[in-house]
């Protein structure tokens, strides 16, 4: 229950309370006593002035200090203090303790003396040994100290109780976080902690929640990926398996066409593996782009040339309207891959006598390339998923043409890793337009 952090917190609270309460108690007790002592000494000073006046009046009345011992005795009794009276030359003429009479006064004998004046003349001096504090004064000071101590103890106890409650509250989110982390270690990735505490601990909770969300997302992605890959491998593998079993049992003749089909299937597998490697690299941010300054239009023209034969074979015409030359900083191999994929898709999905237009335009610091076809188009419901991994509109047809459903996913990763953007617009039956924008160097 008393985790070390809680102990440390409590010890700090305790230390602060002890120092705080102790300092306040010390200061307030001292100031009360000082105030009291000041009051007492002011009172004493007035008293001694009155005493000097009494003795002065006595002298004026009597004309000398004769029989002054009666007065000193009375005063001494009244004040409960020993009183010594000297003449102006310092010889003792009255002492309530009757010890110093006739002797010369030693100055350090007393801690208080008052001169007795008659008119402008000094006629003697009264020496008093004042007590440090009277029993009454001592009682007063003790009661002040006791009150301060009681107040201090009460404040200390209240402080410690509050510290116990606060430390519990402060540590609650940390306890929750520890428990959630332990559960995550055991594979329960659905953990979320309360972040309503705000401040640093709230932020820690938010970071933890974000971490948990990402871990969960990664796990789901990994699981989906494995299941998708298994699914994609199954088709070409079972095709190959079927043909090989047919050949082994003698049910299929080993004709050139059969071997061509087998070869075709192995190519599909090879493409799938290559595309998967690209997707993985791109997702991990490890595409290893070899960027250089290049003319985008040159790359597009080269790819159009390379796919011309396929387009003619399909009876599709390719036209271009390239503005430029536009110099961009990019990896030529990867940009070629994107252009090739877009034109290839357009050829595949455009029927005979169709037309494909390729254009480039520059606007506000970027160059936009569009590949437009008047082919099959993409249904509205499929359009938002077109860049997702393994997404195909017509699954059986696409597999038949060797499509992996990864081409657009890779294209998107490549364009985005160049700081660009790729989008698709389409209407079913009317055609599609794919556009990618790349930033122009400043
Ligand atoms: P594939 O390798 O299957 O072509 P892509 O990721 O390149 O994979 O494309 C995903 C899917 O998007 C395709 O299977 C196809 O259904 C659709 N598609 C892509 N380009 C076009 C286009 N120009 N016209 C119609 N459909 C397209």
Boltz pocket constraint, residues with backbone or C-beta under 6 A from the ligand:
constraints:
  - pocket:
      binder: B
      contacts: [[A, 341], [A, 342], [A, 345], [A, 346], [A, 349], [A, 373], [A, 375], [A, 376], [A, 377], [A, 378], [A, 386], [A, 388], [A, 391], [A, 392], [A, 393], [A, 394], [A, 398], [A, 402], [A, 403], [A, 404], [A, 405], [A, 406], [A, 407], [A, 408], [A, 409], [A, 432]]
      max_distance: 6.0
